[in-house]
Amino acid sequence: MKASAFVYPWDVVGDPAAADRIAGLGVEQATLAAAYHSTRALTPRHPRHRIVTAEHTAVLYPPGDRWADRVLRPHAAGDWAPGDAWGEAAGALAAAGLEVHTWVVLAHNSRLGAEHPHTSVVNAYGDRYPWAPCIAQPAVRAYLVDLAAEAAVRPGAHGTELESLGWYGLRHLHAHDKTGGVALGDAGEYLMSLCFCPDCREGYGEHGLDADKLAAVVRGALEPVWRGAADDGEGWPDVERLLGADTAAATLAWREHTARTLQEDAVAAVRAAAPEGFQVLLHADPVSYHCGANAGVDAAHILSLADGVVVPCVGGTAEDGTARLAPFAARAGLDTVLAANLTIVSGLGGSPGTLAADAVRAQDAGATELRLYHAGLASDGDLAAVREALSGH
């Protein structure tokens, strides 16, 4: 199977050996970040630095003229990725024989929420999530669609992978995160991710719900959760139990419609800006009510829009990973890309030592390609395990 490694521009820029090292893993492609959220990243082999602090969400190239008079607009990176860092890194990776695709993070943007608080998701208690732009708001949607088109179609890119193209919610490692004290469970995560901004309140009304009454029901349903009584064994049936089946269905209908239409618009904008043959993939979860970096989608719908999906197979492709691949595999065509995303960084819970076996299990579950997270963050030992696994693959 074709394999691609995720890479940041700062892993490559300033390190003359980086591109050849990544190509030497045995991958055919590099998926290079073009728009990314704030982070603190290890660079264990870079000759100039060991830690890179990306202070805010940024595009890793000079933003275009389309943003000149826009209130909501992307910001260029600071000294962690100055100038056209994406272009410089992409050139080096291509010279090493790798096909380069963009990696674009969309509805995950703490700077947008800090500068424009009204754009953020608002939960049933009135708390704002500054890292989570509300994708129901027209101005946010316009920003995300234009960002997708610009950041995806960089000179030299053969395709793109769009991350967080859907709802973002509570779950997020935000600064020194202290939200794990109470286990919310799947249903609690959903309830705490429901948005009550003005646009979403209007949207609930269009589906027969009174937003004030819905918020009160959500708060009441969460009371047992705060006492430690979360039940993570039922998934959506647990949401229906907490909200009532009709109310739960109405909230999901609003959120699914909002996400689907945004995905349609963003993919169309990328295709309009891209050359013929440009590949468009989404980071996706087949459970439509899930939110986060891997947007919850309807498998049949998303595969009718995009060329395929990147599916998280955390910790290998045992039960959790193959279960996520299966709904997409059931609806895939001959040319559909189903990329199993495997973590290869031991320190982040990955298992590079079992990569060969995990790849076989992924393929058996329907995967056609591999994504390896993350070539820049991995130790030398992790990379050696990847080279060994891919050499016999």
Secondary structure, DSSP 8 states (H G I E B T S, - for coil): -EEEEEE-HHHHTT-TTHHHHHHTTT-SEEEEEEEE--EEEE-TT-SS-SEEEE-S-EESS---GGGTT-SS---B--TTS-SSHHHHHHHHHHHTT-EEEEEEE-S--HHHHHH-GGGEEE-TTS-EEEEEE-TTSHHHHHHHHHHHHHHHS-TT--EEEEES-S---S----SS---TTS--HHHHHHHHH---SHHHHHHHHHTT--HHHHHHHHHHHHHHHHTT----SSSHHHHHHHH-HHHHHHHHHHHHHHHHHHHHHHHHHHHHHS-TT-EEEEEEESSTT--SSSEE--HHHHHHHSSEEEEE-TTSSSHHHHHHHHHHHTT--TT-EEEEEEE--GGGT--GGGHHHHHHHHHHTT--EEEEETTTTS-HHHHHHHHHHHHT-
